[in-house]
Amino acid sequence: MSDKLEKATFAGGCFWCMVQPFDEQPGIKEIVSGYTGGHKENPTYEEVCSDTTGHYEAVQITFDPEVFPYKKLLELFWQQIDPTDAGGQFNDRGLSYRTAIFFHNEEQQKLAEASKAEVAASGRFKKPIVTEIIPATPFYRAEEKHQDYYKKNAFHYNLYKEGSGRARFIRENWKKTKSDEELRNELTPIQYEVTRNNATEPPFQNEFWDHTEEGIYIDIISGEPLFSSRDKYDAGCGWPSFTKPIRRTEIEEKLDTSYGMRRIEVRGKTGDTHLGHVFDDGPGPDGARYCINSAALRFIPKEKLEEEGYGAYLALFQ
């Protein structure tokens, strides 16, 4: 790390959720959660949250621009927030949860304005980009219990990030859209045919039909969590079968009249991924049997949920 360290200051809603994404990057020396942009010296968390001090919850990052340039910090910042929300972020409402980039010099201001223009021109969002770009003001370190919250309280942090709506927003709005050619190169032939062309893999000759390890099954294209091993059972059909999805809002069910049959197709909503079909002969109280192609799924073992960013789902196994 060079001797020419710089500071970057970002407000992205709850500062708990603005540390981990940057902390994982090279060239980052320190990340401090705190308050800035207000008129009171050394405000407390309670005062800031009361919206009486004018402060934003923010993080101040000390970084090496030769290792991780400011432009890359900006790119990562945008990917953590909803830049169209002027009233807060996700479930957190109020002035202290607004988004802003606090620039420390003219070069940062120039790069921030160019970055904001790129986001606006990308067409990713239908609403205007309202994140402010303003000069840096005194930054006050938050109470110690708020520093590195994601490390100190990992379980609660993951539940909060998921429950607040932030994690899902990031998955849905900042996922990398892949071209058909990219998918053809990344997926196996059967994975591509199943997910993009509604094919069905052979029964008893697929990866997960008799898989019993604890963990979750995610959409192989979008990464969206779909099913838990806790809801998986052997239906005798030769395909992975589940009594219910983790969240019904993550899937779509559509009438399928192909091959002269009337069935209900199951698709992953975010990736528009063909998953399989749902039938009414299951053992659960709803009678549902989600018959899913292994080729549409990726399995994450319980022990790796935290590591792969799905820590909130550890609650399913406790």
C-alpha positions as CSV (number, residue, x, y, z in Angstrom):
1,M,0.0,0.0,0.0
2,S,1.4,3.4,-1.0
3,D,1.8,6.4,1.3
4,K,-0.6,8.5,-0.7
5,L,-3.9,7.6,1.0
6,E,-7.1,9.4,0.3
7,K,-10.5,9.6,1.9
8,A,-14.0,8.9,0.4
9,T,-17.2,9.6,2.1
10,F,-20.5,8.0,1.1
11,A,-24.0,8.1,2.6
12,G,-26.1,5.1,1.5
13,G,-28.8,4.7,4.1
14,C,-28.1,2.6,7.2
15,F,-24.3,2.7,7.6
16,W,-24.3,-0.9,8.9
17,C,-24.8,-2.0,5.3
18,M,-22.2,0.3,3.8
19,V,-19.1,-1.2,5.3
20,Q,-18.9,-4.8,4.2
21,P,-18.9,-4.2,0.4
22,F,-15.9,-1.9,0.6
23,D,-14.2,-3.8,3.4
24,E,-13.8,-6.7,1.1
25,Q,-11.8,-4.8,-1.5
26,P,-8.0,-4.4,-1.8
27,G,-6.4,-1.1,-1.0
28,I,-8.8,-0.2,1.7
29,K,-7.1,0.8,4.9
30,E,-10.0,1.8,7.2
31,I,-13.8,2.2,7.1
32,V,-15.4,4.3,9.8
33,S,-19.2,4.6,10.3
34,G,-20.3,8.0,11.4
35,Y,-22.3,11.1,10.8
36,T,-21.8,14.1,8.4
37,G,-23.6,16.9,6.6
38,G,-25.3,18.3,9.7
39,H,-25.0,21.3,12.0
40,K,-24.4,19.8,15.5
41,E,-21.0,18.8,16.7
42,N,-20.5,15.2,17.9
43,P,-24.1,14.1,17.5
44,T,-25.4,10.8,19.0
45,Y,-27.1,8.1,17.0
46,E,-30.4,8.9,18.7
47,E,-30.1,12.6,17.7
48,V,-29.2,11.8,14.1
49,C,-32.1,9.4,13.8
50,S,-34.5,12.0,15.1
51,D,-33.7,14.1,12.0
52,T,-33.0,17.2,14.1
53,T,-29.3,17.6,13.4
54,G,-29.3,17.4,9.6
55,H,-26.7,14.6,9.5
56,Y,-26.5,11.7,7.2
57,E,-25.5,8.2,8.3
58,A,-22.3,7.7,6.3
59,V,-19.1,5.8,6.0
60,Q,-15.6,7.4,5.5
61,I,-13.2,5.2,3.7
62,T,-9.4,5.6,3.8
63,F,-8.0,4.0,0.6
64,D,-5.0,3.7,-1.6
65,P,-6.0,5.1,-5.0
66,E,-3.2,3.3,-6.7
67,V,-4.7,0.0,-5.6
68,F,-8.4,0.8,-5.7
69,P,-9.1,4.0,-7.6
70,Y,-11.9,6.4,-6.5
71,K,-13.8,5.6,-9.7
72,K,-14.1,2.0,-8.6
73,L,-15.3,3.1,-5.2
74,L,-18.0,5.1,-6.9
75,E,-19.1,2.1,-9.0
76,L,-19.3,0.0,-5.9
77,F,-21.2,2.7,-4.0
78,W,-24.0,2.9,-6.6
79,Q,-24.4,-0.8,-6.5
80,Q,-25.4,-0.7,-2.8
81,I,-28.2,1.8,-3.0
82,D,-31.5,2.9,-4.6
83,P,-30.4,6.2,-6.1
84,T,-33.9,7.2,-7.0
85,D,-35.2,7.4,-3.4
86,A,-35.1,10.9,-1.9
87,G,-36.8,9.9,1.4
88,G,-34.4,7.3,2.7
89,Q,-33.3,3.8,1.8
90,F,-35.6,0.8,1.7
91,N,-37.4,0.4,5.1
92,D,-35.3,3.2,6.6
93,R,-37.1,6.5,6.2
94,G,-36.0,10.0,7.1
95,L,-33.3,12.6,6.4
96,S,-30.5,10.6,8.0
97,Y,-31.0,7.8,5.5
98,R,-30.7,9.9,2.4
99,T,-27.9,9.0,-0.1
100,A,-25.1,11.4,-1.0
101,I,-21.5,11.5,-2.2
102,F,-19.3,13.9,-0.2
103,F,-16.4,14.9,-2.3
104,H,-13.0,15.9,-0.8
105,N,-11.5,17.7,-3.8
106,E,-12.3,18.8,-7.3
107,E,-11.2,15.6,-8.9
108,Q,-13.6,13.6,-6.7
109,Q,-16.4,16.0,-7.6
110,K,-15.7,15.6,-11.3
111,L,-15.6,11.8,-11.1
112,A,-18.7,11.7,-8.9
113,E,-20.7,13.8,-11.3
114,A,-19.5,11.8,-14.3
115,S,-20.4,8.6,-12.5
116,K,-23.9,9.9,-11.6
117,A,-24.4,10.8,-15.2
118,E,-23.5,7.3,-16.3
119,V,-26.0,5.8,-14.0
120,A,-28.7,8.1,-15.2
121,A,-27.9,7.4,-18.8
122,S,-27.7,3.6,-18.3
123,G,-31.5,3.3,-18.4
124,R,-31.3,1.0,-15.4
125,F,-33.8,3.1,-13.5
126,K,-37.0,4.7,-14.7
127,K,-37.0,7.4,-12.0
128,P,-34.5,10.3,-11.8
129,I,-31.3,9.8,-9.9
130,V,-31.6,11.9,-6.7
131,T,-28.4,11.1,-4.9
132,E,-26.7,14.3,-4.0
133,I,-23.1,15.3,-4.7
134,I,-21.9,17.8,-2.1
135,P,-18.7,19.0,-0.5
136,A,-17.4,17.0,2.4
137,T,-18.2,18.5,5.9
138,P,-16.9,17.5,9.4
139,F,-17.3,13.8,9.9
140,Y,-18.1,12.4,13.4
141,R,-17.3,8.8,14.3
142,A,-20.3,6.9,15.4
143,E,-20.5,5.0,18.7
144,E,-18.3,1.9,18.9
145,K,-21.2,-0.5,18.8
146,H,-21.9,0.7,15.2
147,Q,-18.4,0.1,13.9
148,D,-18.0,-3.1,11.8
149,Y,-21.5,-4.1,12.7
150,Y,-21.5,-6.8,10.1
151,K,-18.6,-8.6,11.8
152,K,-19.8,-8.1,15.4
153,N,-23.4,-9.1,14.8
154,A,-23.3,-11.1,11.6
155,F,-26.6,-13.0,12.1
156,H,-28.6,-9.9,12.9
157,Y,-26.8,-7.9,10.1
158,N,-27.8,-10.4,7.5
159,L,-31.3,-10.6,8.7
160,Y,-31.5,-6.8,8.6
161,K,-30.0,-6.5,5.2
162,E,-32.4,-9.0,3.8
163,G,-35.5,-7.9,5.8
164,S,-35.0,-4.3,5.0
165,G,-35.3,-5.0,1.3
166,R,-31.8,-3.9,0.4
167,A,-30.4,-7.3,-0.4
168,R,-33.2,-8.1,-2.8
169,F,-33.0,-4.7,-4.4
170,I,-29.3,-5.2,-5.1
171,R,-29.9,-8.6,-6.6
172,E,-32.7,-7.4,-8.8
173,N,-31.4,-4.0,-9.9
174,W,-27.6,-4.4,-9.9
175,K,-27.3,-7.9,-11.2
176,K,-25.2,-8.3,-14.3
177,T,-27.4,-8.8,-17.3
178,K,-25.8,-11.5,-19.5
179,S,-26.3,-11.9,-23.2
180,D,-27.5,-15.1,-24.8
181,E,-23.9,-15.7,-26.0
182,E,-22.5,-15.3,-22.5
183,L,-25.0,-17.7,-21.1
184,R,-24.2,-20.3,-23.8
185,N,-20.5,-20.0,-22.8
186,E,-21.1,-20.2,-19.0
187,L,-23.8,-22.8,-18.8
188,T,-23.6,-26.5,-19.8
189,P,-25.7,-27.5,-22.8
190,I,-28.4,-29.0,-20.6
191,Q,-28.4,-26.0,-18.2
192,Y,-28.9,-23.7,-21.2
193,E,-31.6,-25.8,-22.8
194,V,-33.6,-26.1,-19.5
195,T,-33.3,-22.5,-18.4
196,R,-33.7,-20.7,-21.7
197,N,-35.6,-23.2,-23.9
198,N,-37.9,-24.8,-21.3
199,A,-36.4,-28.2,-21.7
200,T,-36.7,-31.0,-19.2
201,E,-33.7,-33.0,-18.0
202,P,-33.8,-36.8,-17.7
203,P,-35.2,-38.1,-14.4
204,F,-32.8,-39.9,-12.1
205,Q,-29.9,-38.6,-14.2
206,N,-29.5,-35.2,-12.8
207,E,-27.4,-33.6,-10.0
208,F,-29.9,-33.0,-7.2
209,W,-32.7,-35.6,-7.5
210,D,-31.3,-37.6,-4.5
211,H,-29.3,-34.8,-2.9
212,T,-29.7,-34.6,0.9
213,E,-27.1,-32.1,2.1
214,E,-28.4,-29.1,4.1
215,G,-28.4,-25.7,2.3
216,I,-30.3,-23.7,-0.2
217,Y,-30.8,-24.0,-3.9
218,I,-30.5,-20.8,-5.9
219,D,-31.4,-19.8,-9.5
220,I,-28.3,-20.6,-11.5
221,I,-28.7,-17.5,-13.6
222,S,-29.8,-14.8,-11.2
223,G,-28.5,-16.2,-7.9
224,E,-31.9,-15.6,-6.3
225,P,-32.6,-18.0,-3.3
226,L,-35.4,-20.4,-4.3
227,F,-35.6,-23.5,-2.2
228,S,-34.4,-24.9,1.1
229,S,-33.2,-28.4,1.7
230,R,-35.6,-28.4,4.7
231,D,-38.5,-28.4,2.2
232,K,-37.0,-31.0,-0.1
233,Y,-38.3,-34.6,-0.2
234,D,-38.1,-37.7,-2.4
235,A,-41.3,-37.7,-4.6
236,G,-40.1,-40.8,-6.5
237,C,-40.2,-38.9,-9.8
238,G,-36.5,-38.5,-10.3
239,W,-36.3,-34.7,-10.1
240,P,-35.7,-32.5,-7.0
241,S,-39.0,-31.9,-5.3
242,F,-40.0,-29.3,-2.8
243,T,-43.1,-28.6,-0.8
244,K,-42.7,-24.8,-1.1
245,P,-40.2,-22.1,-2.2
246,I,-38.3,-20.0,0.3
247,R,-40.2,-17.0,-0.9
248,R,-43.1,-17.2,-3.2
249,T,-42.4,-13.7,-4.4
250,E,-39.2,-14.9,-6.1
251,I,-41.0,-17.2,-8.5
252,E,-43.7,-16.9,-11.1
253,E,-46.3,-19.6,-11.9
254,K,-47.7,-19.7,-15.4
255,L,-50.1,-21.9,-17.3
256,D,-48.2,-24.2,-19.7
257,T,-50.2,-25.9,-22.5
258,S,-47.2,-27.3,-24.4
259,Y,-47.2,-30.9,-25.6
260,G,-51.0,-31.0,-25.3
261,M,-51.0,-30.8,-21.5
262,R,-52.2,-28.3,-19.0
263,R,-49.5,-27.7,-16.4
264,I,-48.3,-24.9,-14.2
265,E,-44.8,-23.8,-15.1
266,V,-42.5,-22.4,-12.4
267,R,-40.1,-19.6,-13.5
268,G,-37.5,-17.7,-11.5
269,K,-38.7,-14.1,-11.6
270,T,-35.4,-12.2,-11.6
271,G,-33.6,-14.3,-14.2
272,D,-36.7,-15.3,-16.1
273,T,-35.4,-18.8,-15.7
274,H,-37.4,-21.9,-16.5
275,L,-37.3,-24.0,-13.4
276,G,-39.9,-26.8,-13.8
277,H,-43.5,-27.3,-12.8
278,V,-45.7,-27.3,-9.7
279,F,-48.3,-30.1,-9.1
280,D,-51.0,-30.6,-6.5
281,D,-49.9,-34.0,-5.2
282,G,-47.4,-33.0,-2.6
283,P,-47.3,-34.1,1.1
284,G,-47.4,-30.6,2.6
285,P,-50.5,-28.8,3.9
286,D,-50.8,-26.9,0.6
287,G,-50.5,-30.1,-1.4
288,A,-47.9,-28.5,-3.6
289,R,-45.0,-30.4,-5.3
290,Y,-42.5,-28.2,-6.9
291,C,-40.8,-30.5,-9.4
292,I,-37.6,-28.6,-10.4
293,N,-34.8,-29.3,-12.9
294,S,-31.4,-29.7,-11.3
295,A,-29.9,-27.9,-14.3
296,A,-31.7,-24.7,-13.2
297,L,-30.3,-24.7,-9.7
298,R,-27.0,-24.1,-7.9
299,F,-26.6,-25.5,-4.4
300,I,-25.0,-23.6,-1.5
301,P,-24.2,-25.7,1.6
302,K,-25.3,-24.4,4.9
303,E,-21.6,-24.0,5.9
304,K,-20.9,-21.6,3.0
305,L,-24.0,-19.4,3.2
306,E,-22.2,-16.7,5.1
307,E,-19.2,-16.8,2.8
308,E,-21.3,-16.5,-0.4
309,G,-23.5,-13.7,0.8
310,Y,-26.5,-15.6,1.8
311,G,-26.0,-15.4,5.6
312,A,-29.5,-14.4,6.3
313,Y,-30.7,-17.8,5.3
314,L,-28.8,-19.5,8.1
315,A,-32.0,-18.8,10.1
316,L,-33.7,-21.6,8.1
317,F,-31.5,-24.2,9.8
318,Q,-31.7,-23.0,13.4
